[in-house]
Amino acid sequence: MRKLLCRAIAVGLFVFLSLPSIAQKKPRVVNNDAAKTLAVADIQAKYEDYKKIAMQIWDYAEVGYKEVKSSALLQKTLQDNGFTVQAGVADIPTAFVATYGSGKPVIGILAEFDALPGFAQEAVPEKKIIDGKAAGHACGHHLFGTASVAAGIEIKKLIEQNKLTGTVKVYGCPAEEGGSGKVYMVRAGLFNDVDAVIHWHPGDQNGVTMTSALANKSAKFRFHGLSAHASSAPDKGRSALDGVESFDYMVNMMREHVPQETRIHYVITNGGKAPNVVPDFAEVYYYVRHPKREDVVSIFERVVKAAQGAAMGTGTTMDYEIIGGTHDLLLNRVLGDVMQKNLEKVGGVIYTPEEIEFAKKLQTSFTYKVPAIETAAIVNPIKAEKDAGSTDVGDVSYAVPTVGMSAATWVPGTPAHSWQAVACGGTDIGAKGMMVAAKTMALTAIDLFTTPALIEKAKEEFIKDKGDYQYKALLGDRKPALNYRD
């Protein structure tokens, strides 16, 4: 009897001592419909708050690696909502990682916030430059960063309420526009513990991205010559601008002899200061793009040889600085299907009569046939299209399974990198599309937190598609080009 009594007491004591740990264990949601409904409603309730943040960043319009105020605002928003923020990561002052939760899975959400030089446009449907401003959000990254923060905050709330278990990380990614900010973050190992990454991008339609990107390598080529009076002593000079122009001519001749998918473009950033002075310095900024990263590398090497030949032929010298380099985008169909279902659940945007009037007036500025206004309310089916632009998300996609989407933040027919995109992004048209993205990303994250099998399937596809390729940054081991916009 005494043995039975002691055994009963021991069992009871074990159960009693185990209660705190049992209580602390956070249950995983089995039926996540309730969590999704809550998330959509909660994000929408914060519409004015998130719109205010986005419009503040729209007004800041800071270019790559100079996004001091924009980054600080997003960091503060995350900190105020309980995230731990690590700033200045990967040797980039405006990059950050905001973390909440613990354990697996670890889901990352990418946030961008850099503007483009030369797009200081008012939020009106006709071209109207803002005097005194040098840049504008012609790619909608003020909306990008804000929506990603909104999605991250919503997931944090669900973790805090014990409806989800795991870790959410919001990555503050500077200088996507040519600065390759995420490449340095990948190179620094900041995604090594992440199970899946979610991102989005502003656009003129709603759809999941199942189109790869062009690998890209960029550099500034600098030619050095000898100054002289262009009229009285031209023979004593050696024109650095002649070097640049000869280089450009040789590359343009080369276009006939590269794969047809190749894209090569450039801008002369410094061609001298006065016509009557032989310029002793000139600079040209080049991008080389191709769907395959190995072809980008080989074509870029040919461009370098053209620069060397131009310098030899003009009696100048040349050096170059690698500015950026990004991989193609490794797609993940498993994650794409998950995001598509959630985008269909969220749906597109509906314009007010005033917004339709704005849209129709803005569409008159285009010289091509534009889609109907109603396409902003349509969710496109997943489809593969031709590669077009480049993104440093490509490098992230070679580190961890990655999925993205576009949301209609611009009037249908609006191209990225246009004053029309800036104008739309400064209105409720942009803010409404931003909310579609925030909701869809949050719902997609909920599925990943609550269904471990999805992550495992995504990883299997990732490993298969990546094959035996060992990631290597196309920009080499250079430090971040923090002054590439100077």
C-alpha positions in Angstrom: 0.0 0.0 0.0 2.8 2.4 0.9 4.5 1.7 -2.5 1.2 2.4 -4.3 0.8 5.7 -2.4 4.3 6.8 -3.1 3.9 6.0 -6.8 0.6 8.0 -7.0 2.3 11.0 -5.3 5.2 10.8 -7.7 2.9 10.7 -10.7 0.9 13.5 -9.4 4.0 15.6 -8.7 5.3 14.9 -12.2 2.0 16.1 -13.8 1.9 19.2 -11.6 5.5 20.2 -12.5 4.8 19.6 -16.2 1.8 21.9 -16.3 3.7 25.1 -16.8 5.6 23.7 -19.8 2.4 22.3 -21.2 0.7 25.7 -20.8 3.7 27.5 -22.4 3.6 25.3 -25.5 2.0 27.3 -28.3 -0.6 25.3 -30.2 -0.4 25.2 -34.0 -3.6 26.3 -35.8 -5.2 23.3 -37.5 -8.0 25.2 -39.3 -6.4 28.5 -40.2 -9.5 30.1 -41.8 -10.2 32.0 -38.6 -6.6 33.3 -38.5 -6.8 34.4 -42.1 -10.1 36.2 -41.6 -8.7 38.0 -38.6 -5.5 38.9 -40.5 -7.4 40.4 -43.4 -9.7 42.4 -41.2 -6.8 43.6 -39.0 -4.6 44.8 -41.9 -7.6 46.6 -43.5 -8.4 48.3 -40.2 -4.9 49.8 -40.3 -5.3 51.2 -43.8 -4.9 54.8 -42.9 -1.9 54.1 -40.7 -0.1 52.1 -43.4 -1.0 54.6 -46.1 0.5 57.4 -44.0 3.8 55.5 -43.7 3.9 54.8 -47.4 3.2 58.3 -48.4 5.9 59.6 -46.0 8.4 57.4 -47.7 7.0 58.5 -51.1 7.7 62.1 -50.0 11.2 61.2 -48.8 12.1 59.6 -52.2 15.6 58.6 -51.1 17.8 56.8 -53.6 19.8 53.5 -53.1 21.9 53.3 -49.9 20.8 56.8 -49.0 17.4 55.8 -47.6 18.2 56.9 -44.1 14.8 58.4 -43.1 12.8 55.7 -45.0 14.7 52.9 -43.3 14.4 54.5 -39.9 10.6 54.9 -40.3 10.1 51.2 -41.1 12.5 50.2 -38.3 10.6 52.3 -35.8 7.3 50.9 -36.9 8.5 47.4 -36.4 10.1 48.2 -33.0 6.9 49.9 -31.8 5.1 46.6 -32.7 7.4 44.4 -30.7 10.1 43.4 -33.1 13.8 43.2 -32.3 15.6 45.1 -35.0 19.3 44.6 -36.0 20.3 47.6 -38.1 23.3 48.2 -40.3 23.6 44.6 -41.4 25.9 43.3 -44.2 28.0 46.6 -43.9 25.0 48.6 -45.2 23.8 51.4 -42.9 20.2 51.3 -44.1 19.8 47.5 -44.2 18.1 45.8 -41.3 16.6 42.5 -40.0 13.6 42.7 -37.7 12.7 39.5 -35.8 9.9 38.3 -33.7 9.2 34.8 -32.2 11.4 31.8 -31.8 12.0 28.4 -33.3 10.9 26.9 -36.6 9.6 27.6 -39.1 11.5 30.8 -39.9 9.6 32.8 -42.5 11.2 35.9 -44.1 9.5 38.8 -45.7 11.4 41.2 -48.0 10.9 45.0 -47.8 12.3 47.6 -50.2 12.3 51.4 -50.0 14.6 53.0 -52.5 13.6 55.6 -55.1 14.9 56.3 -58.6 16.7 59.5 -59.6 15.0 61.9 -62.0 11.4 61.1 -61.1 10.2 64.0 -58.9 6.5 63.9 -60.0 3.4 65.1 -58.2 0.4 62.8 -57.6 -1.6 64.1 -60.5 -2.6 62.4 -63.8 -0.4 64.7 -66.0 3.3 65.2 -66.0 4.1 67.7 -63.3 7.7 67.8 -61.9 8.2 68.7 -58.3 10.8 71.5 -58.2 13.7 71.0 -55.9 13.4 67.2 -55.7 15.8 64.9 -57.4 14.1 61.5 -57.2 10.8 59.8 -57.0 9.2 56.3 -56.4 8.9 55.3 -60.0 9.0 51.6 -59.0 6.7 51.8 -56.0 9.1 50.7 -53.3 7.5 53.0 -50.8 4.5 50.7 -51.1 6.7 47.6 -51.2 8.4 48.2 -47.9 5.2 49.3 -46.1 3.1 46.3 -47.2 5.9 43.9 -46.2 6.1 45.5 -42.8 2.3 45.3 -42.4 2.3 41.6 -43.2 5.2 41.0 -40.8 3.3 42.8 -38.0 0.2 40.7 -38.6 2.2 37.5 -38.3 3.8 38.8 -35.2 0.3 39.4 -33.6 -0.7 35.8 -34.4 2.5 34.5 -32.8 1.9 36.7 -29.8 -1.7 35.4 -29.5 -0.4 31.7 -29.6 -2.2 31.2 -32.9 1.1 30.5 -34.7 4.5 29.2 -33.6 7.8 30.0 -35.1 9.8 33.1 -36.2 9.0 35.9 -38.6 11.8 38.1 -40.0 11.3 41.3 -42.0 14.3 42.2 -44.1 14.9 45.8 -44.8 16.5 45.6 -48.3 18.1 48.9 -49.6 19.2 49.8 -53.1 17.4 47.2 -55.2 17.5 49.6 -58.1 21.0 48.8 -59.4 22.7 48.6 -56.0 22.2 44.8 -55.4 21.5 45.3 -51.7 20.1 41.8 -51.1 23.2 40.2 -52.7 25.4 41.5 -49.8 22.7 40.3 -47.3 22.8 36.8 -48.9 26.6 36.9 -49.0 26.6 37.8 -45.2 24.5 34.7 -44.5 21.4 36.5 -43.2 19.1 34.0 -44.9 20.9 30.8 -43.7 18.3 29.9 -41.1 15.2 30.8 -43.1 12.8 28.2 -44.4 11.0 30.3 -47.0 10.9 33.9 -48.2 7.9 35.9 -49.3 8.0 39.1 -51.4 6.0 41.2 -53.8 6.3 44.1 -56.2 4.1 47.0 -57.3 2.6 46.7 -60.8 -0.4 47.4 -62.9 -2.0 43.9 -62.5 -2.5 41.3 -59.8 -0.7 38.0 -60.1 1.8 35.6 -58.7 5.2 35.8 -60.2 6.2 32.7 -62.0 8.5 34.5 -64.5 12.2 34.4 -63.9 14.4 37.5 -64.0 17.4 38.4 -66.1 20.8 37.9 -64.5 22.6 41.2 -64.4 26.1 42.6 -64.1 26.8 46.3 -64.0 29.9 48.5 -63.8 31.1 52.1 -64.1 33.9 52.4 -66.7 36.2 55.4 -66.2 38.5 56.7 -68.8 41.5 59.0 -68.1 43.1 61.3 -70.7 45.0 64.6 -70.9 43.4 68.0 -70.8 44.3 70.7 -73.4 42.7 73.6 -75.1 40.4 72.1 -77.6 41.1 74.8 -80.3 44.7 76.1 -79.8 46.4 72.8 -78.7 44.2 69.8 -79.4 47.3 67.7 -80.4 48.5 67.9 -76.8 45.3 66.4 -75.4 43.9 62.9 -75.2 40.1 62.9 -74.8 38.7 60.6 -72.1 35.3 61.3 -73.8 36.7 59.9 -77.1 37.5 56.8 -75.1 33.9 56.5 -73.8 32.4 57.1 -77.2 34.7 54.6 -78.9 33.8 52.1 -76.2 30.1 52.7 -76.7 30.5 52.3 -80.5 32.3 49.0 -80.1 29.7 47.6 -77.8 26.9 48.7 -80.1 28.6 46.9 -82.9 28.9 43.9 -80.6 25.1 43.7 -80.2 24.8 41.9 -83.5 27.0 39.1 -82.2 25.5 38.3 -78.8 22.6 35.9 -78.0 19.3 37.6 -78.9 18.0 37.6 -75.3 20.9 39.8 -74.2 20.2 43.3 -73.0 23.0 45.9 -72.9 22.3 49.5 -71.9 24.4 52.4 -70.7 24.4 56.1 -69.7 27.3 58.5 -69.9 27.5 59.9 -66.3 30.4 62.3 -67.0 31.4 63.5 -70.4 33.4 66.6 -69.5 32.6 70.1 -68.4 33.2 72.5 -71.3 33.3 72.0 -75.1 36.6 74.0 -75.4 38.5 71.8 -73.0 39.7 68.3 -74.0 38.2 66.2 -71.1 40.7 64.3 -69.1 38.0 62.2 -67.4 34.8 60.6 -68.6 32.6 57.8 -67.2 30.0 55.5 -68.6 27.7 53.3 -66.5 26.8 49.9 -68.1 24.3 47.1 -67.5 24.6 43.6 -69.1 21.6 41.3 -68.8 20.8 37.8 -69.9 18.5 35.0 -68.7 21.5 32.8 -67.8 24.0 34.0 -65.2 26.9 32.2 -67.0 26.2 34.1 -70.2 26.1 37.4 -68.4 29.6 36.7 -67.1 31.0 35.9 -70.5 29.3 38.8 -72.3 30.4 41.2 -69.6 34.0 40.0 -70.2 33.7 41.0 -73.8 32.4 44.4 -72.8 35.5 44.9 -70.7 37.7 43.9 -73.6 35.9 46.5 -75.7 36.7 49.1 -73.1 40.4 48.1 -73.0 40.5 48.4 -76.8 38.9 51.8 -76.8 41.4 53.1 -74.3 44.3 51.7 -76.4 43.0 53.3 -79.6 42.4 56.7 -78.0 45.6 57.0 -76.1 43.8 57.0 -72.8 43.7 54.7 -69.8 40.7 52.9 -68.3 39.6 51.3 -65.1 36.2 50.0 -64.0 34.3 49.4 -60.8 31.8 46.5 -60.5 28.6 48.2 -59.1 26.1 45.3 -59.1 25.5 41.8 -60.0 22.3 39.7 -59.6 21.2 36.2 -60.3 18.2 35.0 -62.3 15.1 34.2 -60.3 14.8 30.6 -59.1 11.0 29.9 -59.1 9.1 27.7 -56.7 5.8 26.3 -58.0 4.8 24.8 -54.6 5.0 28.2 -53.0 3.5 29.9 -56.1 0.4 27.7 -55.8 -0.1 28.6 -52.2 0.3 32.3 -52.8 -2.1 32.1 -55.8 -4.9 30.7 -53.7 -4.4 33.4 -51.1 -4.3 36.1 -53.7 -7.6 34.8 -55.2 -9.1 34.9 -51.7 -8.0 38.5 -51.2 -9.0 39.7 -54.7 -8.1 42.8 -56.5 -8.9 46.5 -55.9 -12.0 48.4 -56.7 -11.7 52.0 -57.8 -14.0 54.8 -56.8 -15.6 57.1 -59.5 -12.9 59.7 -58.8 -10.1 57.2 -59.1 -11.6 55.9 -62.4 -11.6 59.5 -63.7 -7.9 59.8 -62.5 -7.1 56.5 -64.2 -8.7 57.4 -67.6 -7.0 60.8 -67.7 -3.6 59.2 -66.9 -4.1 56.5 -69.5 -4.4 59.2 -72.2 -0.6 59.9 -71.7 0.3 56.5 -73.1 1.0 56.0 -76.8 -0.1 52.3 -76.8 -3.2 50.4 -76.2 -3.9 50.0 -72.5 -5.9 47.4 -70.5 -9.3 48.1 -69.2 -9.6 49.8 -65.8 -11.4 46.7 -64.5 -8.2 44.6 -64.8 -7.1 46.1 -61.5 -9.9 44.0 -59.9 -8.8 40.8 -61.7 -6.5 38.2 -60.3 -4.5 36.7 -63.2 -3.9 32.9 -63.3 -0.3 31.7 -62.8 1.5 31.8 -66.1 5.1 31.9 -67.3 6.1 34.9 -69.3 9.2 36.2 -71.0 12.0 37.3 -68.7 12.2 41.1 -68.5 13.8 43.0 -65.7 16.4 42.1 -63.1 16.1 41.9 -59.3 18.4 41.1 -56.4 15.6 38.8 -55.1 17.2 36.4 -57.6 20.2 35.9 -55.2 17.8 35.3 -52.3 16.0 32.6 -54.4 19.3 30.7 -54.6 19.6 30.7 -50.8 16.1 29.8 -49.8 12.8 28.8 -51.4 11.2 32.1 -52.5 7.8 33.3 -53.8 6.5 36.6 -55.0 3.6 38.4 -56.5 2.6 41.7 -58.1 -0.3 43.9 -57.0 -2.1 46.6 -59.0 -0.8 49.7 -57.4 -0.7 51.6 -60.7 -3.3 52.3 -63.3 -3.6 49.4 -65.8 -1.0 49.9 -68.6 1.4 51.9 -66.4 5.0 50.7 -66.8 7.5 50.7 -64.0 10.1 53.5 -64.0 7.7 56.1 -65.3 6.3 59.4 -64.0 2.9 57.8 -64.2 4.0 55.1 -61.7 5.1 57.9 -59.3 1.8 59.7 -59.7 -0.3 56.6 -59.0 1.9 55.6 -56.1 1.2 58.9 -54.3 -2.6 58.2 -54.3 -5.1 55.8 -52.8 -4.8 53.8 -56.1 -1.3 52.8 -54.9 -2.3 52.4 -51.3 -5.2 50.0 -52.2 -2.9 47.8 -54.2 -0.4 47.8 -51.3 -3.1 46.4 -49.0 -3.8 43.5 -51.5 -0.1 42.6 -51.3 0.1 42.9 -47.5 -3.0 40.7 -47.0 -1.8 38.1 -49.5 1.7 37.8 -48.0 0.2 37.5 -44.5 -2.2 34.7 -45.6 0.6 32.9 -47.4 2.8 33.1 -44.3 0.0 31.6 -42.2 -0.2 28.6 -44.5 3.5 28.1 -44.2 3.5 28.4 -40.4 0.6 25.9 -40.1 1.4 23.4 -42.7 5.0 22.0 -42.4 4.5 19.8 -45.4 4.4 22.8 -47.7 7.8 23.9 -46.6 9.2 20.5 -47.0 7.8 20.2 -50.5 9.1 23.7 -51.4 12.5 22.7 -50.2 12.5 19.5 -52.2 11.7 21.6 -55.4 14.3 24.1 -54.4 17.1 21.5 -54.0 16.1 19.8 -57.3 16.0 23.0 -59.3 19.2 24.4 -57.8 21.1 21.2 -58.6 24.8 21.1 -57.7 25.2 24.8 -58.3 27.2 26.5 -55.6 26.1 30.1 -55.1 28.7 32.8 -55.9 27.9 36.5 -56.0 28.3 37.9 -59.5 29.7 41.1 -58.0 32.5 39.3 -56.4 33.8 40.2 -52.9 33.5 44.0 -53.3 32.0 45.9 -50.4 28.6 47.5 -50.9 28.7 50.3 -53.4 27.3 52.9 -51.0 27.9 55.8 -53.3 26.9 54.3 -56.6 24.3 57.0 -57.1 26.8 59.8 -56.7 
